[in-house]
C-alpha cells in the first residue's frame, strides 16, 4: 500500500537526520539485522529505506520480494523482532518505512551479536555490557537460579531443615525429605540428582558462604558517630534464619535496657523496639541484591543510631514514595520461605510495621535511604547511649567493685572499650574527638586509672610519648559482666 507524504513533513524528517529513533538506508543491506535488534533492545525506532547517507531521497523499486526479505531478517532475530512495513511516496519517489517495535523479550540478538541503539548509532554490546543490560531490563531472580556446586546430601544441614519444618508446622507424613524440598521450591530432581537453587542453599546449607560468599551479615559496634573505631564485630556466615537470630542477639547485647515494673513484675524494654529492628534485618536479608558480590548486609550500632543496610538499593519497579504501600520482591522465593515460618508477610507490610513499632515505642520514626544500598536508620532516643548506659547501671549496682561513685561518662566508656587492646593516647583522643592532651589525660584518663579500670603499659614513665593504656583485670571484669549478663 502506498500513501503520500506531505513534502514539508518529510523534509523536516530529512532535516532532523538520523538519531535515537531514526535510521536511513539507501537500500536493503546486510546490517539491517543490527538495526532491528538495536531498536528492539532500546525504545523502538523507524528505518527509512530509500534515503542515502546525505539524507537525499533516492527511492527504491517496491515489490513483495523486498518486503519478504525484510520480514525474514526480522524473523531470524532471536527472539523475532516485531516490525510494521509500509510504502510511501515523496516527490514521486517510493520509500519503504519499517517501524521497529520496542521488544517485550529483551535482550534481542542477530547473527552478528547483541546491539543497542545509542544516539544515531547501533552499538554492539560487549560481554559485561550485555550482562548489565540483561540484569537491568529483565532481572534474573537470584534465589531461583540453580547452584550446581552444592552437593546433596553432603552439603545439606539436616538440623536446619528440621528446625524449619517445626517453625513452618510442616508434618513429614508420608512424604520423603526430597519431596518436601521440591514442594518448597528449593530443589528439583534431575535424573538421580537433587539440584538445589540459591534459596535452598541460603536456608539449608551447612555453610552457605562456601557457595554464596556475599550472604554474610556483618555486625559492628562503633565508638562514636562514624565508622572509625570498632569496639566489637561479628561476621555471621550461617543460614539466613540463624543469621537473623544472631544479628538480633548482637543488637540486644549492645543496646541499653530500661526497666518497667508493674504488679511486682519487671519488664525489660530495649531502647529501640525489638520488633522494628527485626523487621529491618529481615528486610535486608530478604530483599538485598545477591548478584552484588562485593558487599554484604551490614548491622551497625553507632553512639546515636542504628543503621541496617543491604546492597542493591530498591528493587526495580519500586519507588521510594511507594514504600509501605507497594511490594516488589527482588527474591520472591526467599520471601516465601520466610513467610511460611511467620517472619514476613507477602503483602510487603514490613515498612509499615517498622514505622508502627517505632511510633508505639515512642522513638523517632525510621529513616529510609536508597542509593547503591538500601539503608534503614533508627535514631536512639534522647538520653540513651547504648553500652555505656549498661556499664553505668553496673557501676550503680556495685560501686566498690568499680571504684567510682560518679559513674562513667560516654567518652570514658568508649575509652574502656578501646583499651581492650593497648592504645596510645593520641588514638584514644581521636576516637572521642578531643584535642587538648592535658585536659584529656587529667579529665578522662586519670579517673579511670585511679578507679583501677585501666593501667599504663610503661608504669614508671606515665608521660612518655610511647605510653599506651590497657584494661586492668578489674576493667575486664566490669565490661565482661555487662556483656555477659542478662542483657544478651
C-alpha positions in Angstrom: 0.0 0.0 0.0 1.3 3.4 -1.0 0.5 6.7 0.7 1.7 10.2 0.0 3.8 12.0 2.5 3.4 15.8 2.7 6.6 17.4 1.4 7.0 19.7 4.4 6.6 16.8 6.9 9.1 14.6 5.2 11.5 17.5 4.6 11.5 18.0 8.4 12.3 14.3 8.9 15.2 14.5 6.5 16.5 17.7 8.1 16.4 16.1 11.6 18.6 13.3 10.3 19.5 10.0 12.0 19.1 9.8 15.7 18.0 7.6 18.6 14.7 6.6 16.9 15.5 7.1 13.2 17.8 5.4 10.7 18.2 5.9 6.9 19.2 3.2 4.4 19.8 3.7 0.7 18.8 0.1 0.0 18.5 -3.3 1.7 21.8 -4.2 3.4 23.2 -6.9 5.5 23.3 -4.6 8.5 19.5 -4.4 8.8 19.5 -7.1 11.5 21.8 -5.0 13.7 19.3 -2.1 13.4 16.3 -4.3 14.2 17.9 -5.7 17.4 19.3 -2.3 18.4 15.9 -0.6 18.2 14.1 -3.6 19.8 16.6 -3.5 22.7 16.0 0.2 23.1 12.7 2.1 22.8 11.9 1.1 19.2 12.5 3.2 16.1 12.0 3.8 12.4 14.1 2.8 9.4 13.5 4.6 6.1 14.8 2.7 3.1 15.4 4.8 0.0 17.4 7.6 1.6 21.2 7.9 1.1 23.9 9.0 3.5 23.4 12.6 2.6 19.7 12.5 3.6 18.6 12.7 -0.1 15.6 10.6 -1.2 16.8 8.2 -3.9 13.8 5.9 -3.8 13.6 2.1 -4.1 11.9 -0.3 -6.5 8.9 -1.6 -4.5 7.9 -5.2 -4.6 6.7 -8.1 -2.5 10.2 -9.7 -2.6 11.8 -6.8 -0.8 9.2 -6.9 1.9 9.6 -10.6 2.3 13.4 -10.3 2.7 13.0 -7.7 5.4 10.4 -9.8 7.2 12.8 -12.8 7.1 15.6 -10.7 8.7 13.3 -9.7 11.5 12.0 -13.2 11.9 15.5 -14.6 12.2 16.5 -12.4 15.1 16.5 -14.1 18.4 13.8 -13.7 19.6 12.0 -12.5 16.5 11.6 -8.7 16.2 8.2 -7.3 15.6 8.0 -4.8 12.7 5.5 -3.0 10.5 6.2 -2.2 6.8 4.6 0.4 4.6 5.5 2.1 1.3 5.1 5.9 0.8 5.9 8.4 -1.9 7.8 11.6 -1.8 8.3 13.7 -4.9 7.2 10.8 -6.9 9.8 8.5 -5.4 8.9 5.5 -3.3 10.4 4.8 0.1 9.9 2.0 2.5 9.3 2.8 6.1 9.9 0.0 8.6 8.7 0.7 12.2 10.6 -1.4 14.7 8.6 -2.0 17.9 10.3 -2.0 21.3 10.9 -5.5 22.3 9.0 -7.2 25.1 11.5 -10.1 25.5 14.8 -8.2 25.7 17.7 -8.8 25.0 17.4 -9.4 21.2 20.3 -10.6 19.0 21.0 -11.2 15.3 23.7 -13.4 13.7 26.3 -10.7 14.5 25.6 -10.4 18.2 23.6 -8.1 20.5 23.2 -4.4 19.6 21.8 -1.4 21.3 20.7 2.0 19.9 22.8 4.7 21.3 22.1 8.1 19.7 22.5 7.8 15.9 24.5 4.5 16.2 23.7 0.9 16.7 26.5 -0.3 19.0 27.4 -3.9 19.6 27.4 -4.8 23.3 30.4 -6.3 25.0 30.1 -9.1 27.4 30.0 -7.0 30.6 27.6 -4.5 28.9 25.3 -7.3 27.9 25.2 -8.8 31.4 24.4 -5.5 32.9 21.8 -4.8 30.3 20.2 -8.1 30.8 20.0 -7.6 34.6 18.6 -4.1 34.1 15.8 -4.9 31.6 14.9 -8.4 32.7 16.2 -9.1 36.2 17.1 -12.6 37.0 15.7 -13.9 40.3 18.9 -14.9 42.0 17.1 -17.1 44.6 15.6 -19.3 41.9 18.9 -20.0 40.0 20.4 -23.4 40.3 23.6 -23.8 42.4 25.5 -26.5 40.6 28.3 -26.6 43.2 26.0 -27.6 46.0 26.0 -31.4 46.6 23.1 -33.1 48.3 23.2 -34.6 50.8 26.9 -33.9 51.5 26.4 -30.1 52.0 22.9 -30.3 53.4 22.2 -29.2 57.0 19.7 -31.7 58.4 19.2 -29.8 61.7 18.4 -26.5 59.9 15.8 -28.4 57.8 14.2 -29.9 60.9 14.0 -26.5 62.6 12.4 -25.0 59.5 9.8 -27.8 59.4 9.0 -27.2 63.0 8.6 -23.5 62.6 6.6 -23.9 59.4 4.4 -26.6 61.1 5.0 -28.9 58.2 4.4 -32.6 59.1 6.6 -35.2 57.3 3.7 -37.6 57.0 4.4 -40.0 54.0 6.4 -37.5 52.1 10.2 -38.0 51.8 12.6 -35.2 52.6 13.3 -34.8 49.0 9.6 -34.5 48.1 9.3 -31.7 50.8 12.3 -29.8 49.4 10.9 -30.0 45.9 7.5 -28.8 47.1 9.1 -25.9 48.9 10.6 -24.9 45.6 14.2 -25.1 46.8 15.2 -28.1 44.8 14.3 -30.1 41.7 15.1 -33.6 40.5 17.4 -34.1 37.6 17.8 -37.8 37.0 19.2 -39.3 40.2 20.4 -35.9 41.4 18.7 -33.3 43.5 19.6 -29.9 42.3 19.3 -27.0 44.8 18.7 -23.4 43.9 20.3 -20.5 45.7 17.4 -20.1 48.1 17.7 -23.7 49.2 21.5 -23.1 49.8 20.8 -19.9 51.8 18.4 -21.8 54.1 19.7 -25.3 54.3 23.4 -25.5 53.5 25.8 -26.3 56.3 28.0 -23.4 55.2 26.1 -21.1 52.8 29.0 -18.8 52.3 31.0 -21.6 50.7 28.7 -21.2 47.8 27.4 -17.6 48.1 30.1 -15.6 49.8 28.1 -12.4 49.8 25.5 -14.0 52.0 27.5 -12.9 55.1 26.0 -10.5 57.6 28.5 -8.2 59.4 27.6 -6.6 62.7 29.6 -3.7 64.1 29.6 -1.7 67.4 31.4 1.6 66.8 32.9 4.1 69.3 31.4 7.3 68.0 29.3 8.8 65.2 31.3 7.5 62.3 33.0 4.2 61.2 36.5 4.8 62.6 36.9 2.9 65.8 35.3 -0.6 66.0 34.6 -1.8 69.5 33.0 -5.1 68.6 32.5 -7.0 65.4 30.8 -10.3 64.4 30.6 -11.8 61.0 27.6 -14.1 60.5 28.0 -16.8 57.9 25.2 -19.3 58.8 21.9 -19.9 57.1 19.5 -16.9 56.8 17.3 -17.9 59.7 20.3 -18.2 62.1 21.9 -15.0 60.7 18.7 -13.1 61.6 18.7 -14.6 65.1 22.4 -13.8 65.7 22.1 -10.3 64.4 19.3 -9.7 66.9 21.4 -11.1 69.8 24.2 -8.7 68.8 21.8 -5.7 68.8 20.2 -6.7 72.1 23.7 -7.2 73.7 24.8 -3.7 72.7 21.7 -1.6 73.1 20.7 -0.4 76.6 17.7 -1.6 78.5 15.2 0.2 80.7 13.0 -1.5 83.3 9.3 -1.2 83.8 7.9 -2.7 87.0 4.1 -3.3 87.3 2.4 -5.6 89.8 5.8 -6.9 91.1 6.9 -8.0 87.6 9.9 -6.4 85.9 9.7 -5.9 82.2 12.9 -5.2 80.2 12.4 -2.7 77.4 15.1 -2.2 74.7 15.9 1.4 73.9 14.8 0.7 70.3 11.8 -1.6 69.7 13.0 -5.2 69.0 10.1 -5.8 66.6 11.2 -2.9 64.4 14.8 -3.9 64.4 13.9 -7.5 63.5 11.8 -6.3 60.6 14.8 -4.2 59.3 17.2 -7.2 59.5 14.6 -9.5 57.7 14.1 -6.8 55.1 17.8 -6.6 54.4 18.5 -10.4 54.0 15.3 -10.9 52.0 15.5 -8.0 49.6 19.2 -7.5 49.1 20.7 -7.8 45.6 22.6 -11.1 45.8 24.0 -10.6 42.4 26.2 -7.9 44.0 29.2 -10.0 45.2 31.3 -7.2 46.6 29.1 -6.2 49.6 27.1 -7.8 52.4 24.3 -6.9 54.8 25.6 -4.5 57.5 24.2 -4.0 61.0 25.9 -1.1 62.6 25.4 0.4 66.1 26.7 4.0 66.5 26.6 6.1 69.6 23.4 7.9 68.4 21.8 5.5 65.9 21.5 2.0 64.4 21.9 1.5 60.7 20.9 -1.7 58.8 21.8 -1.7 55.1 21.8 -4.1 52.2 23.3 -3.9 48.7 21.3 -3.0 45.6 19.0 -0.2 46.6 15.3 -0.5 45.9 14.2 -3.4 43.6 13.4 -2.4 40.0 9.9 -1.1 39.7 9.7 0.3 43.2 9.9 4.0 44.1 10.9 5.4 47.5 7.5 7.1 47.7 5.8 3.7 47.4 7.5 2.2 50.4 4.9 0.7 52.7 2.2 0.8 50.0 3.6 -1.3 47.2 5.5 -4.6 47.4 8.1 -5.7 44.9 10.1 -8.8 45.8 13.7 -9.0 44.4 13.9 -12.5 45.8 10.4 -13.9 45.8 11.4 -17.5 46.9 13.3 -16.2 49.9 10.4 -14.0 50.9 8.0 -17.0 50.5 10.3 -19.2 52.7 10.3 -16.6 55.5 6.6 -16.1 55.1 6.0 -19.8 55.7 7.6 -19.6 59.1 5.7 -16.4 60.0 8.7 -14.0 59.7 7.4 -11.8 56.8 4.1 -11.2 55.0 3.8 -11.5 51.3 1.8 -8.2 51.1 5.0 -6.3 51.9 3.9 -4.6 55.1 7.3 -4.7 56.7 8.0 -1.0 56.2 4.6 -0.1 57.7 5.3 -2.4 60.7 8.7 -0.7 61.3 7.0 2.7 61.4 4.2 1.5 63.6 6.6 -0.3 66.1 8.7 2.9 66.4 5.6 5.0 67.0 4.2 2.7 69.6 7.6 2.7 71.4 7.7 6.5 71.3 11.0 6.6 69.4 11.8 8.5 66.2 10.4 7.0 63.0 13.0 5.1 60.9 14.6 6.9 58.0 14.9 5.1 54.7 17.6 5.9 52.1 18.0 4.3 48.7 21.3 4.8 46.8 23.5 1.9 45.9 22.4 0.5 49.2 19.0 0.5 50.9 19.6 1.8 54.5 17.2 1.9 57.4 18.3 4.2 60.2 16.9 4.2 63.7 17.8 7.2 65.9 18.3 6.4 69.5 16.0 8.2 71.9 17.5 11.3 73.6 19.0 10.2 76.9 20.2 6.7 75.9 23.7 5.9 75.0 23.8 2.1 74.4 26.5 0.1 76.0 27.8 2.9 78.3 24.4 3.1 79.9 24.6 -0.6 80.7 28.1 -0.1 82.3 26.8 2.8 84.4 24.0 0.6 85.6 26.6 -2.0 86.6 28.5 0.8 88.4 25.5 1.8 90.4 24.8 -1.7 91.5 28.4 -2.4 92.7 30.3 0.8 93.4 33.0 -0.9 95.4 33.8 -3.2 92.6 34.2 -0.4 90.1 35.8 2.1 92.4 34.0 5.3 91.4 30.8 6.8 92.7 30.2 9.2 89.9 29.7 6.6 87.2 31.3 6.9 83.8 30.9 9.4 81.0 30.1 8.4 77.5 33.7 9.2 76.4 35.1 7.1 79.3 33.1 4.1 78.2 34.4 4.4 74.7 37.9 4.6 76.1 37.4 1.4 78.2 36.1 -0.5 75.2 39.0 0.6 73.0 41.5 -0.3 75.8 40.7 -4.0 75.4 43.7 -3.7 73.2 46.7 -1.5 74.0 46.2 2.0 72.7 48.3 5.2 72.6 46.8 8.4 73.9 46.6 10.1 70.5 44.4 7.3 69.2 42.1 7.5 72.2 41.8 11.2 71.8 40.8 10.9 68.1 38.2 8.3 68.9 36.3 10.6 71.3 37.0 13.8 69.4 39.3 15.5 72.0 42.3 17.8 71.1 43.7 19.1 74.4 46.1 16.4 75.6 46.3 17.8 79.2 42.5 18.0 79.7 42.0 14.6 78.2 44.6 13.0 80.4 43.5 14.7 83.6 39.8 14.7 83.0 39.2 11.3 81.4 42.3 9.0 81.7 43.4 9.7 85.3 40.0 9.0 86.9 39.9 5.6 85.1 43.5 4.8 86.3 42.6 5.9 89.9 39.4 3.7 89.7 41.7 0.7 88.7 40.0 0.2 85.4 42.9 0.9 83.1 46.7 1.0 83.6 49.9 2.2 82.0 51.9 -0.2 79.8 55.0 1.7 80.9 54.3 2.3 84.7 57.5 4.2 85.5 57.1 6.7 82.7 53.5 8.0 82.7 54.2 11.0 80.5 56.2 9.1 77.9 55.2 9.6 74.2 55.5 5.8 73.9 53.0 5.3 76.6 49.9 3.1 75.9 46.9 2.2 78.0 45.1 -1.1 78.6 42.3 -2.6 80.7 43.2 -3.9 84.1 41.7 -7.2 85.4 39.0 -5.1 87.2 38.3 -3.3 84.0 37.9 -6.5 82.0 35.7 -7.9 84.7 33.3 -5.0 84.6 33.0 -5.0 80.8 32.7 -8.8 80.9 30.0 -8.7 83.5 27.9 -6.3 81.4 28.4 -8.1 78.1 27.9 -11.5 79.6 24.9 -10.7 81.8 21.2 -10.6 81.4 21.4 -8.1 78.6 22.2 -10.7 76.0 
